[in-house]
Amino acid sequence: MTSLGLSIQHRLNPLHMYCRLLGLGVNKSFGLSLCRCYEKTFFKLVKFFTD
């Protein structure tokens, strides 16, 4: 995998997104539910195309 693919995969990782949301002041429970939905719908496609 290229370093660009790894960079994209890291930046769009649900855990990374969760940490960034908390840093922006989003409530923990809302951030967690948002990232769970994000992982189930979008991140699987991202991971498929960057692998």
C-alpha positions as CSV (number, residue, x, y, z in Angstrom):
1,M,0.0,0.0,0.0
2,T,1.3,3.4,-0.8
3,S,2.0,6.0,1.8
4,L,-0.8,8.1,0.4
5,G,-3.3,5.3,0.9
6,L,-2.1,4.8,4.5
7,S,-2.4,8.5,5.2
8,I,-5.9,8.6,3.9
9,Q,-6.8,5.5,5.8
10,H,-5.4,6.9,9.0
11,R,-7.1,10.3,8.6
12,L,-10.5,8.7,8.0
13,N,-10.2,6.1,10.7
14,P,-13.2,6.2,13.1
15,L,-11.0,6.4,16.2
16,H,-9.0,9.3,14.7
17,M,-12.3,11.0,13.8
18,Y,-13.6,10.4,17.4
19,C,-10.5,12.0,19.0
20,R,-10.8,15.0,16.7
21,L,-14.5,15.4,17.5
22,L,-13.7,15.3,21.2
23,G,-11.0,17.9,20.6
24,L,-13.6,20.1,19.0
25,G,-15.8,19.9,22.1
26,V,-18.4,17.3,20.9
27,N,-20.2,15.3,23.6
28,K,-18.6,11.8,24.2
29,S,-21.7,9.8,23.7
30,F,-22.7,11.8,20.6
31,G,-19.2,11.5,19.1
32,L,-19.2,7.7,19.8
33,S,-22.6,7.1,18.1
34,L,-21.6,9.3,15.2
35,C,-18.3,7.4,14.7
36,R,-20.1,4.0,15.0
37,C,-22.5,5.0,12.2
38,Y,-19.6,6.4,10.2
39,E,-17.6,3.2,10.5
40,K,-20.5,0.9,9.5
41,T,-21.5,3.0,6.4
42,F,-18.5,4.8,5.0
43,F,-15.2,3.6,6.5
44,K,-15.5,0.0,5.2
45,L,-15.6,1.4,1.7
46,V,-12.6,3.6,2.3
47,K,-10.6,0.7,3.7
48,F,-11.6,-1.5,0.8
49,F,-10.3,1.0,-1.8
50,T,-7.1,1.9,0.1
51,D,-6.1,-1.7,0.7
